[in-house]
Amino acid sequence: MGTSPWVASNGITSVTGLNTVTLTVVDNNGNTDTETATVTVLDTVAPVVVTQNITVQLNSSGAASITATQINDGSSDACGIDTMYLDNYDYACSNVGTNTVTLTVVDVNGNEDTETATVTVEDNEQPTIQAQNITVYVDATGEANFTTAMIDTASYDNCGIDTSYLTAYSFGCENVLELGGEHIIVLYVEDVNGNVSAANITVTVK
């Protein structure tokens, strides 16, 4: 038996489940008699589910979580909502972009309905650069060559690094005396979602 109130056409409020009613009949001479009956009230109407699309950001660990409340946008039911739940609460780097989530709403009498929404997952975390200054020496050909790996020591990103590159990869004899041999180049680190960080690096040419 349920406990949700319903109002009958005669204005009498009943509850879902079994309800006892008494019928009284009066004749033209004022004689009366009564009899009882059972009225079974059913709630078979599903909730009205209303959803909204949302956008969430991945954190520095590459994770994001949502709640049913964030997706719900005013769902309702004549007898009252009991629970709401989603088919997915957690998102990661593999979910960057648009994702479909389903909200299920259950009323107090067990009726339920569903509706979908779009969860857009974004990664706006820039890579963290860990790098070092280096000293290079001009070789017999008059050049001092170096690589990104010699400078980028352990840069990292919540969703992974796609590429790292420098604004210069070599210096020559003319750079030994220029600026005291110390030259500033830039290390760029780009993650798999297009976020870029930059850091100035000193390359000393000898």
N, C-alpha and C positions, 0 to 999 in steps of 0.2 A: 504494500500500500504506500502510495506517495503522500507527500505532505504539502504540495503546492496548492494555493487557493485558486478556485475557479468560481466565476459568478454565473449562475444559471439564468435562463431567460426571464424567470420570475423575480430576479433580484436576490435570490438566496445564494449565499456564498457557500461552496462546498470545497472539499479537497480531493486531489487525485486519489483514486482507490475506491473503496467501498464506503458509501454514505447511506445512512438510514433516514428516510423521509416518512412523514405521517400525512396521510390524506384524510381530511375531514369532509364529510358530505352532510349537508343540511337540507331537509325537504321543506315544502311550502308551509308545513305546520310546525316548524321549529324542531323537529326530531333530528338528531344527529347520530352519526356513527363514524368510527375511524378505522383505518387499517394502515399498516406500515408496508414499505417497499424498500428495496435496495437499489440505489443509483450508483452505478460504477462510472467514475469519471476518469477518462484517459487523457494523457497529454502525448500526442503523437506528432506534434509539430517540432521540426528541427530548428535549432538556433539559426539566426541570420548572421552569417560570418562575413565580416568586412575586414580587409587587410590593407596594408600600405607597404610600398617599397621602401627599403632603407639602404644606406651606404655605411659600411664599417671600414675601419683602418686596421691593418695588421700592426701589432706591436713589435718591439725590438726582438722578440723571440719568434716572430713570424706567425703569430696566432691571433685570433679574434673570436669572441663569443657573443651570442645574441640571446634575447629572451623572447618568450611568446608575447609579452606586453609590448615590445618594440614593434612587432608585426601586426598586432591587433589594432584596429582603427575604429572601434565602436561597435563590436559585435554585440548582439542582444538576443534575449529570449523572453517569452511571455512569462515563464515561471522562474526564470533566473538561471544564470550560468554557474555550473559547478567547477569545471576545469577547462584549461586551454593548454595545448602542447604543440610542439613543432616536431617535424621529422628529422631536423638537423639543427644543432645549436652551435657547433664548433667549425671554424674555418681556418685554413692554412694557406701557405704560399701557392699550393696547387689550385686554390680556388680563386685566385686573382681574376677579376672580371665579373660577369653576371652569373648568379646561381638561383635556381628555383627552390623555394622552401614552401612547405605545406603546413598551414595552421589548422588544427582540429579543435573545435569547440564542442563541449559536452554540457548539456543542461542538467538540472537537478533530477530529471526523470529519465536520464539515460539516452535521450535523443542527441544525435551529433551530426555535424556537417563540417565540410572542409572547404578551404579556399587557398589558392596559391598566391605568392608574392615573390618579388625579385630582391635578392640580397646582392648588392654590388660590393665586392671586396677590393679594396685598394691597398697598395703598398707604397707609402710615401716616405719610408725610412731610408735615409741616405746611407751609403756604405761608411764604415768607420775605417779611416786610413791609419795604418801603422807602417811607418817608413823610416829610413835613415839617410843621413847625408853620407856622401862617399868621396873618396879621393881616387883619381885615375891618373895614369901615367902615359905620356905620349910614347908610342912604340917606334920602331925603326922606320916605319912608313910615315911618321909625322902625325899620327892620329891616336886618339885615346877613345876607345869605344866602350860602351856600357849598355846594360839591359835593364828592363823594368824589374826583373827578378833580383837584381843587385840592390835595388832601392826599396821596393815594396817587400817589407819583411813579413807581415801577417795581416794584411787588410782583410776585413770580413764584412758580411752583410746578413741581415735576417733571412733573406730569401736566396742568397747566393750571388757571387760576383760573376759578371759576364766577361768583362774585359778591363785591363789596366793598360795605360799608355802614357808616354812621356812627350814633352814638347821638344826634346832633343835627345839624340842617342850617341853623339860623338862630339869631341872637340879636337882642335888641332894645335900646332905649335904656337900659332898667333894668340891663342887663348891662355898661354902660360903666364905671360906678363900682363895681359889685359885684366883689369880689375883685381890685380893681385892673384890671379889664377882662380878666384872664387866666382862661380857663375850660378845664378838662380834659374832652375828649370821647374816645370810644374808636372806633378804626377796626378793623373786623372784616374779614378776608379769608378766604373759604371756597373750597377747591378743588373740582374736579369729583367727588371721591370723599368729600366731606363733612368733610375735615379743616379745622379753623378755627384761625387765629392772630389775636391781638389786640394792639393797641399804643395807648398813651395819647398823645393829641395835644393840644398847647396852642393854643387859638384866642384870640388877643388881639382884643378888641372895642374899637373907637375910634369 
